[in-house]
Amino acid sequence: MPGALRQNTQRERRDAAFVAMDHAYEGVDGDPTHQQDVLASELDFAGLISGYRTNQLGIDYFGVPFFPNAFPTSADIGGGRMSAPLGWLETNVVQIEDPNHYWHDPNGHTFHLFMRAHTGGTGYAAMAKVVEQADGSMRTELESVPSGKKILWVPMPGGHMRFHITYDPQTKIYWLLSSQPTDSMTRAERLPAGRYGLPNNERHRLVLHFSRNMVDWAFAGLVAIGATPIESRHYASMDIDGDDLVILSRSGDTRAKSAHDGNLITFHRLKNFRELVY
């Protein structure tokens, strides 16, 4: 490490990435009035995309946002269901360990931020990065690809909802716990009355994927499933316990207020999880 850099431990520097925060606009679960601290120091989501505040978004060709943007309020998409403006939330901090990876920092001063992407669709997460500066401060910015283009959206199964990433140093594999959508293309006004939120807001199928590079994901299996959409298994966290993955899920049964507002915490153990790699 260059002598000018503060000699922080990996954990201290990771924690510093978490506290490099500012108030950036984000809609949460259809409520654009809900703001919270996010990993966005020097990086306001509304300032990333030209025309965001006037709802003339300077992006095209891949369907983001899926529903109309109505900043600073929500858009009525049918059936009384509201879609908050485009945004990011619920961050995972990841360090790219593979020296052959395009986004690897050989000096170890870069932490990538993988966030739930509120686009109205599925299949994408939002991404930024925090880079430690020579004075020990942290700067948040977008990543670039070899063409020189900036990258904000990355492919991720379940990236449209809260997800959890765990890195296994033994196999050098990233594990992803996320919600699986099955009918995000159903028109909002035709969803069953008991379905929560937007068409992509299914919360009762908790699935596991793995990846060696945080971009290419392979399906590992179904962790848990509720019998009905209100019986959620979502917003889960996991850790490695020897040869097993241990998982806590925000869950619900038929007595839950909604798929979002569950009434249970469920524990799951996935034994010999490394045997799922193929």
N, C-alpha and C positions, 0 to 999 in steps of 0.2 A: 504494500500500500504506500502511496506517496506520503512523505513525512508530514505534509500539511493537513492530511486527513485525520480526523479524530479517531482514535483507536477504539471504536465501539465493538462490542461483541455482535455476532449475527443477530441474537435475540434483541439486543438494545436497538440496533439499527432497524430491525423489522418493526419494533414497537414505535420507533420514531416515524416510520412511514404511516402508521395508524393515526398519529396525533398531528400530522401535517394537514390540518383540516380547515375548511372554510364553509360558509353557508352557500351551497349551490342549489338552484331550483330543481326540484324533482317532484313528480306526482307519485303518490304511494297508494297502491290498490284503488285507483280511481279517484283519489282525493288530492287535487292539486294544491289545496291549502295546507297540506301536511308537509312541513319541511323538517329536515334533520341534518345533523352533521354528516358529511360524506368526505371521502378521500378526494379532495378537490382543491388543494391549496394552489393558488394561481391558475386554476382551471375551472371555469364556470361552464357547465354543460350548455346553457343557453347561448354562450358566446362561441361555441365550436362550429355551429352550422349556420351559414348565412341565411338570413330571412327567418330565423327561428321566432323572434318576437313579433313578427308581422304575419306569421303563418304562411309564408311563401318560401318553403324550405328548399335550399339549394342542393338537393340530393334526388336521385332518380334511379330507375332501372332494377331495383331489387326490393321494392315494396315496403320501404321504411319511411315514414310510419305507415302501418296498415290502415289505421283509421285517421280521419281528419285531425290535424293539430288545431287546437283552439286556445292556445296560450293567451292569457294566463288562467283560463278556466277549462272546464272539461267539455268534451264533445258528446252530444247525445247520439249514440250509434244505433238506437232502436230498442224497443221494448223497455224503455226507461233505464237502460244501462248506459253508464257514462265512462268515457275514456279520457284519462288525464293526458296532458301533453307528453311528448317524447322525453325520456329521461333515463337516469341510471340510479342504482341504489344497491345496498347490501353487498359490500365488497369482500373479496378474498384476496389476500396478499400472497403472491407466488414469486419465487426466485427461479429463473431458468438455469438449471444446473449443467445441461449438455453443452460442452464447448463447440460442438458442431452446429448448434442452433443459430439461426439468423439473429435472434434477439438475445443471445448470451452476452453478458458483460464479463469479460475476463478479469476485471478488477473487483467484481463483486459488489458494485455500488448501485445496482439497479434492481428495483422490485416492481414487478408487474401487478397491476390491479385489475382483477377480473370481477365484473359487476353484473348483477341482474340488469338486463336491458328491457326497459318498458317501451316496446315498439308497437304493441297491439298484436304482433305476430309471434312466431316461435322460431327456434333454431339458432338464435344469435345471443351472445353476451356482449356487453360493452367492455372495452379495455383501455387502460391508460398505463402510465408507468411513473414511479417516483425514483429520481436519480439523486444520490447523495453528492453534494457539492464539496469543493475543497475546504470550505469553512465549516463543514459538518451540517449545513442546512439541507433541506430536502426540497427539490423542485418537481412538481407534477406536470407532465406533458403527455402528448400522444406519441405512440410508437410509429415507426416508419417501416415500409416494405422496400425491397431492393429497387423497385421502380422509382422510389422517391416519394410515392404517395403516402399520406398519413392513413393509419388504420384505426378505426373506432369500433367497428363490429367484427367479432370473430365467431366462427361456427362453434356452437356448444349445445348439446342436447339438454333441454330444460333451462337454457340460459335466460328464458323469459320470466322465470320465477326465482325465488331465493334458492341458491345451491351452495354446496359445501365441497371444497377441494382439500384433499390430504395427499401429501407426497410421501412415498415409501422409499427411503434411501437405500434399502436392501436391494430392491429391484430397479430403482431409478424410474419408477412409474408414478404418474399422477392418477388419483382416484377421484371420481366425480359422483356426488350424490345429488340427485335432482328430481324434479317432477316431470312426469311423462304426459304430454297432451295426446288426446285421441280424436278430438273433433273441433279443433280451433277454427275450422272453416264453416261451422254451422252459423247461420245468420243470427245475430244477437236477439232479434225479436222472436226467434223460433226456439230459443233455448228453453228447457223445462223451467218452471217457476222456481224450483229449488236450487238451481245452479247458481253459484256465486260469481258475481263480477262479469268479466269479459269472456268471450268464447274460449280464449286460451288459458283461462284460470282454473282448469282442473287441478285438484290438489290431493287426490286419493290414490295415486299410483307413484310410489317412490322407487326409483330405479338407480342402478349403479353402472357406470362406464369407467373405462381406463384409457390412458393415453401416455405416450412417451414424450409428447411435445406440446401439449395444451391446445392443439389445433385438430389433430386427427383422433377421433374418439371411437372406441370399440365397445359394443354393448356387453356388459358382464352379467346382468340378471335383474330380476324384479325382487326388491328387498321386502316390500310390504304393500298391501293393497287394501283399501276399504271396500266394503260390500256395496256401498252407494256413494255418490259424489259428496254427500255431506260428511261421510266418515273418512276424514282426511288423514293422510300420512304424508306430511310435508315439512318444510322449514327445518330439516334435520341437520344434525352435526355428527361427525364421526371421528374416531381416533383408532390407532393401531394398538392392539393388545396382544403381543407375541405374534401368533399366526392368524389371529382373528381381527376382524373389524368390529368395533363396538359402536352402536348407533343410538342416538336419542332423537325421537321424532315428536314434533308438535302434532298431536293426533286428535281424533274425535270419534264418537259413536253416534247413534241415532238421537242422543239427547243433546248434542252440540247445538249451539245457537246457529252456526253456519259452518261451511267448510273452512272459512278463514278463522273464525273464533271457536277453536276446539275446546274440549273439556278434559283431555287426557295428555299425558306424556308417556310414550311407549318406548321400551328398550328392546333393541334387537342385537343379536350377535351373529355375525357371519363367519363361520369357522373356516380356517384354511383358505382365506380369500385369495391368496396368491395363485392357487390352483385354477382360478378362473381365467388367468391370462392365457391367450392363445395366439 
